[in-house]
Amino acid sequence: MQRNWIGRSEGTYIDFKFADSDETATVFTTRPDTLMGVTFVSMAVEHEFTAKFLEDAPNRAEMQAFIDEVKRLHLETRDENYEKKGFFTGKYLIHPLTGEKVPLYFANFVLAGYGTGIVMAVPAHDQRDFDFAKKYGLPVKIVIQPEDKALEEPLAEAYTEPGVLVNSGIFDGTKSTDAKKKISDYVIKEGKGRIGINYRLRDWGISRQRYWGTPIPMINCPKCGTVPEKIENLPVRLPENVEFTGVTSPLKDMPEFYETTCPCCGGKATRETDTMDTFVESSWYHMRYCDPKSSDVPFSRKEVDHAMPVDQYIGGVEHAVMHLLYTRFFTKILADLGYVGFREPVKNLLTQGMVCMESYSNDSGYLYPDEVYKKDGKYFTISDDSPVNVGRVEKMSKSKKNVVDPLVLIDKYGADTARLFVLFAAPPEKDLEWSEEGVEGCSRFLTRIWNIVTANEEIIRNFADPENVEGNGKELWAKTHETIKKVGDEIERFHFNTAISAIMELVNAAYKLKPETDIEKAVLAQALRSIILLLNPFAPHITEELAEICGMKEIAETPFPKLDEKALVKDEILVVVQVNGKLRDKMNFPANVTAAEVEAAVRAKDYSKFLKSGEIKKVVYIPGKLVNVVG
């Protein structure tokens, strides 16, 4: 995502001369192989040519209105799925190779910050240009064909795959992959272009109109322009005697803060009243945590190099091209300046998924889930029983009201149930689909744990952990230690859902044992103590309560349950039998079974109906897992 956001692209700058002047419009393209297919050129409304075009335009008012509309669009959205619109500038450019005149259009999808702000348009081989050409009745010229057939005209959509060049003069028959370099070299040789590298990355707007932020140490002088504050006057401190109106930043209404003198000429000037975006500070202040007591420097390199980089970063995917990108940016600058000895701030990244839910709406707009009820598979409003439309499952958002108030959930089920469902419903890196039934299921699971623990409180208090168990309790003893290992491993990998699933299996196994002997009671006590301790990271309140009821130490002072490797040694193994690669059987064997014994047992069974030849030709045994019969 960061690579895409930065958008580094290698290409060619190509000069198109204006038909009515000696001026040149330079485009940047990564597809010089399509140059002969240019039928118009698109331009950003923010380009420096725009002011001159307005002066000459006979339809100046209409042109200005279009320019203003596009500027608002570029300010308000980063989404490129808006309707593509254009406006003819009244100007024509001369194609650098064919000498043909091509019209120059303003287009709302061209950004001034990418390339030169002017883009050559090849509608036959770019879908966006194709849609634009169809909308405004512009020519579509095919210059790349598939190698094995000709494209049917008129095109139904742009052809964007590789192929061979046609309608391209001396380049006809050249593969499009080779033509990129050949046409680029030709244009450069003719003195009409040059090689270039461009980036799609936009400037980072770090200022905001808020009081609570780091002051930007810049001074606005009518004579000298915008100049930095003197170093000896840093840091600029926020005033504390402020009044919040809720309309504007109080700094804008405090001349005692913003009235100052210019650091350059000494004349009257004003201090910047915007403050820095919080992303600026959060990009580096974790380094201050490593050395919070230094007063002469933000942090010492020795302390930061000892504690950094961060071992684990956890955040939503939206951080990829925001905070995570910024903190990498800051770290590389600090490394270049010698303040830190590492270039990457984070060792490991976990990108967590979103919490999603279906949305509800009617003619009045979106509805909250608690305004809706379900009957016979359909949804209705609680207020007047009117029908409700059910939308797709998507990220929870306040605008669509597909949100669940955690306080309501906690009041009904408790905080542990809410925590448990969120962690159990999906792996942390996947989106989580909210489910009321799933929440209720987690609540029932916690109730089962409460019931079995409180019913066996005396056993838990009075029995120590067993070792080398034989007989009736051995299955639960083995399951307990399998779960201890599984939960420990899965927590380390952030696979909380599978860790909770393993605990659920252990609870089911504990319910099956009806202890009669002391060793069986000790096995059950160990299993239940382990359940309490293993579940604690996911459901801390109920487990602390149960630990106290059963006379256990505070869980915060209790080690993770100890794994007994002897409990993991199995007397018997289950082997899957595949016949010609398909699952056909399962067989139990002693744990120390040999390959010869497995083969003999398999050959003794009748698998002839699954064999083409009717007889076994080969038996391949993978110890402890499966046996494949070939015939």
HELIX and SHEET records of a PDB file:
HELIX    1   1 GLN A    2  ILE A    6  1                                   5    
HELIX    2   2 PRO A   32  GLY A   37  5                                   6    
HELIX    3   3 PHE A   49  ASP A   56  1                                   8    
HELIX    4   4 ARG A   60  GLU A   76  1                                  17    
HELIX    5   5 PRO A  123  HIS A  125  5                                   3    
HELIX    6   6 GLN A  127  TYR A  136  1                                  10    
HELIX    7   7 GLY A  169  PHE A  171  5                                   3    
HELIX    8   8 SER A  176  LYS A  189  1                                  14    
HELIX    9   9 ILE A  231  ASN A  233  5                                   3    
HELIX   10  10 PRO A  250  ASP A  253  5                                   4    
HELIX   11  11 PRO A  255  TYR A  258  1                                   4    
HELIX   12  12 THR A  278  SER A  282  1                                   5    
HELIX   13  13 HIS A  286  CYS A  290  1                                   5    
HELIX   14  14 ARG A  301  ALA A  307  1                                   7    
HELIX   15  15 VAL A  317  HIS A  319  5                                   3    
HELIX   16  16 HIS A  323  ASP A  336  1                                  14    
HELIX   17  17 PRO A  369  GLU A  371  5                                   3    
HELIX   18  18 PRO A  406  TYR A  413  1                                   8    
HELIX   19  19 ALA A  415  PHE A  424  1                                  10    
HELIX   20  20 GLU A  436  ALA A  455  1                                  20    
HELIX   21  21 GLU A  457  ASN A  462  1                                   6    
HELIX   22  22 GLY A  471  GLY A  473  5                                   3    
HELIX   23  23 LYS A  474  GLU A  492  1                                  19    
HELIX   24  24 PHE A  496  LYS A  512  1                                  17    
HELIX   25  25 ASP A  518  LEU A  535  1                                  18    
HELIX   26  26 PRO A  540  ILE A  549  1                                  10    
HELIX   27  27 ILE A  555  GLU A  557  5                                   3    
HELIX   28  28 GLU A  565  LEU A  568  5                                   4    
HELIX   29  29 ALA A  595  ARG A  603  1                                   9    
HELIX   30  30 SER A  608  PHE A  610  5                                   3    
SHEET    1   A 6 THR A  24  THR A  29  0                                        
SHEET    2   A 6 SER A   9  PHE A  18 -1                                        
SHEET    3   A 6 GLY A  86  ILE A  94 -1                                        
SHEET    4   A 6 LYS A 101  ALA A 107 -1                                        
SHEET    5   A 6 PHE A  40  MET A  43  1                                        
SHEET    6   A 6 ILE A 118  ALA A 121 -1                                        
SHEET    1   B 3 THR A  24  THR A  29  0                                        
SHEET    2   B 3 SER A   9  PHE A  18 -1                                        
SHEET    3   B 3 GLY A 193  ASN A 198 -1                                        
SHEET    1   C 2 ILE A 144  GLN A 145  0                                        
SHEET    2   C 2 VAL A 164  LEU A 165 -1                                        
SHEET    1   D 2 SER A 207  ARG A 208  0                                        
SHEET    2   D 2 THR A 275  MET A 276 -1                                        
SHEET    1   E 4 GLY A 225  PRO A 228  0                                        
SHEET    2   E 4 MET A 218  CYS A 221 -1                                        
SHEET    3   E 4 LYS A 268  ARG A 271 -1                                        
SHEET    4   E 4 GLU A 259  THR A 261 -1                                        
SHEET    1   F 2 VAL A 310  GLY A 316  0                                        
SHEET    2   F 2 VAL A 346  GLN A 352  1                                        
SHEET    1   G 3 GLY A 365  LEU A 367  0                                        
SHEET    2   G 3 VAL A 355  ASN A 362 -1                                        
SHEET    3   G 3 ASN A 389  LYS A 395 -1                                        
SHEET    1   H 3 GLY A 365  LEU A 367  0                                        
SHEET    2   H 3 VAL A 355  ASN A 362 -1                                        
SHEET    3   H 3 LEU A 432  GLU A 433  1                                        
SHEET    1   I 2 VAL A 372  LYS A 375  0                                        
SHEET    2   I 2 LYS A 378  THR A 381 -1                                        
SHEET    1   J 4 LYS A 582  PRO A 590  0                                        
SHEET    2   J 4 GLU A 572  VAL A 579 -1                                        
SHEET    3   J 4 LEU A 626  VAL A 630  1                                        
SHEET    4   J 4 LYS A 618  ILE A 622 -1                                        
END                                                                             
